[in-house]
Amino acid sequence: MKLLIFDKILLGIIILILGFLINKLLERYKSKVSLVKEFTTVKINKISDTWNILIDLEEDAQIIVDKVLTIRAIINSSPDEQTRAIMNETSPLELNLKQKIIIVEKTLKQNHFWIGKDYFKRFSDYKDSILEYYSAVIHNTNVDFAEMKAKLDSNKEDLIKIVKENL
């Protein structure tokens, strides 16, 4: 009889300990899942923030590029007159663009941890291709602007594809 009571108490203690351990494992698992979910949410938000700032930069650069190309097409005078006309039309826009470039670079640095090395590099390359295209048009270099714009659009499409595949 004593052995029967002792067996039941021992079995009860074993079940209690197993229940406690299983509960602890489940709580640890839920905690890890919650942490991964929170981390992923923040990462997606940081990628989205960085993307939106880059799109704004591209749009502002394109406005200036369009103005410059329009002025060059309209004004058939000397390059100096074209340059003066371009500066008069684009100076405030260029100041705004330079401020956006600073914001983009700051955002990239701040979000580097969250977006990861691969996205950081791709976003940086995209920013560089925006600025390369903009700079080539502004400085009237002898490059094929359509080809540069196609390269920029290709970089953008590749980036969109990669983001969609990985999120």
C-alpha positions as CSV (number, residue, x, y, z in Angstrom):
1,M,0.0,0.0,0.0
2,K,2.8,2.4,0.9
3,L,4.5,1.5,-2.4
4,L,1.3,2.3,-4.3
5,I,1.0,5.8,-2.7
6,F,4.7,6.5,-3.2
7,D,4.4,5.4,-6.9
8,K,1.5,7.8,-7.4
9,I,3.3,10.7,-5.8
10,L,6.4,10.0,-7.8
11,L,4.4,9.8,-11.0
12,G,2.6,13.0,-10.1
13,I,6.0,14.8,-9.6
14,I,7.4,13.5,-12.9
15,I,4.2,14.7,-14.7
16,L,4.4,18.0,-13.0
17,I,8.1,18.4,-13.9
18,L,7.5,17.4,-17.6
19,G,4.6,19.8,-17.8
20,F,6.7,22.6,-16.4
21,L,9.5,21.8,-18.9
22,I,7.2,21.5,-21.9
23,N,5.6,24.8,-20.9
24,K,9.0,26.5,-20.6
25,L,10.0,25.2,-24.1
26,L,6.7,26.4,-25.6
27,E,7.2,29.9,-24.1
28,R,10.8,30.0,-25.3
29,Y,9.6,29.0,-28.8
30,K,6.8,31.6,-28.8
31,S,9.3,34.2,-27.6
32,K,11.7,33.4,-30.5
33,V,8.8,33.5,-33.1
34,S,7.7,36.8,-31.7
35,L,11.2,38.2,-31.9
36,V,11.6,37.1,-35.5
37,K,8.2,38.5,-36.4
38,E,9.1,41.9,-34.8
39,F,12.5,41.9,-36.4
40,T,11.0,41.1,-39.8
41,T,8.4,43.9,-39.4
42,V,11.1,46.5,-38.6
43,K,13.2,45.2,-41.5
44,I,10.3,45.6,-43.9
45,N,9.5,49.1,-42.7
46,K,13.2,50.1,-43.0
47,I,13.4,48.7,-46.5
48,S,10.2,50.5,-47.4
49,D,11.4,53.8,-45.9
50,T,14.7,53.6,-47.8
51,W,12.9,52.7,-51.0
52,N,10.5,55.6,-50.7
53,I,13.3,58.1,-50.2
54,L,15.2,56.7,-53.2
55,I,12.1,57.0,-55.4
56,D,11.7,60.6,-54.2
57,L,15.3,61.3,-55.1
58,E,14.9,59.8,-58.6
59,E,11.7,61.8,-59.2
60,D,13.4,65.1,-58.2
61,A,16.4,64.3,-60.3
62,Q,14.2,63.4,-63.3
63,I,12.4,66.8,-62.9
64,I,15.7,68.6,-63.2
65,V,16.9,66.4,-66.1
66,D,13.6,67.0,-68.0
67,K,14.0,70.8,-67.5
68,V,17.7,70.7,-68.6
69,L,16.9,68.7,-71.7
70,T,13.9,70.9,-72.6
71,I,16.0,74.1,-72.2
72,R,18.8,72.6,-74.4
73,A,16.2,71.7,-77.0
74,I,14.5,75.1,-77.0
75,I,17.6,77.3,-76.7
76,N,19.7,77.0,-79.8
77,S,22.3,79.5,-78.7
78,S,25.8,79.1,-77.2
79,P,26.5,76.6,-74.5
80,D,27.1,79.6,-72.1
81,E,23.6,80.9,-72.6
82,Q,22.2,77.4,-72.2
83,T,24.2,77.0,-68.9
84,R,22.8,80.4,-67.6
85,A,19.3,79.4,-68.5
86,I,19.7,76.0,-66.9
87,M,21.1,77.5,-63.7
88,N,18.2,80.0,-63.5
89,E,15.6,77.3,-63.9
90,T,17.2,74.5,-61.8
91,S,19.1,76.2,-59.0
92,P,16.3,75.9,-56.4
93,L,15.6,72.4,-57.5
94,E,19.2,71.4,-57.3
95,L,19.4,72.7,-53.8
96,N,16.5,70.6,-52.8
97,L,18.1,67.6,-54.6
98,K,21.3,68.0,-52.7
99,Q,19.4,68.0,-49.4
100,K,17.6,64.8,-50.5
101,I,21.0,63.2,-51.4
102,I,22.1,63.9,-47.8
103,I,18.9,62.5,-46.4
104,V,19.2,59.3,-48.6
105,E,22.8,58.8,-47.6
106,K,21.9,59.3,-43.9
107,T,19.0,56.9,-44.2
108,L,21.1,54.3,-45.8
109,K,23.6,54.5,-43.0
110,Q,21.0,54.5,-40.3
111,N,19.1,51.5,-41.8
112,H,22.3,49.5,-42.8
113,F,21.8,47.1,-39.9
114,W,18.1,46.5,-40.6
115,I,18.2,46.2,-44.4
116,G,21.3,44.1,-44.4
117,K,24.5,44.2,-46.6
118,D,22.9,43.0,-49.8
119,Y,20.0,45.5,-49.8
120,F,22.4,48.3,-48.6
121,K,24.7,47.6,-51.6
122,R,21.8,47.4,-54.0
123,F,20.2,50.6,-52.7
124,S,23.5,52.4,-52.8
125,D,24.1,51.2,-56.3
126,Y,20.7,52.4,-57.3
127,K,21.3,55.8,-55.7
128,D,24.7,56.0,-57.5
129,S,23.0,55.3,-60.9
130,I,20.4,58.0,-60.2
131,L,23.2,60.5,-59.5
132,E,25.4,59.3,-62.4
133,Y,22.5,59.8,-64.8
134,Y,21.6,63.2,-63.3
135,S,25.2,64.3,-63.4
136,A,25.8,63.3,-67.0
137,V,22.8,65.3,-68.1
138,I,23.6,68.4,-66.1
139,H,27.3,68.4,-67.2
140,N,26.3,67.6,-70.8
141,T,28.7,64.8,-71.1
142,N,28.9,62.9,-74.3
143,V,27.0,59.8,-73.3
144,D,23.8,58.2,-74.5
145,F,21.2,59.6,-72.1
146,A,18.6,57.0,-73.2
147,E,21.1,54.2,-72.5
148,M,21.8,55.6,-69.0
149,K,18.1,56.0,-68.3
150,A,17.5,52.4,-69.5
151,K,20.3,51.3,-67.1
152,L,18.7,53.2,-64.3
153,D,15.3,51.7,-65.0
154,S,16.8,48.2,-65.3
155,N,18.5,48.7,-61.8
156,K,15.1,49.8,-60.5
157,E,13.3,46.8,-61.9
158,D,16.0,44.4,-60.6
159,L,15.7,45.9,-57.1
160,I,11.9,45.7,-57.2
161,K,12.1,42.0,-58.2
162,I,14.6,41.1,-55.5
163,V,12.6,42.9,-52.8
164,K,9.4,41.1,-53.9
165,E,11.2,37.7,-53.9
166,N,12.7,38.1,-50.5
167,L,9.9,39.6,-48.6
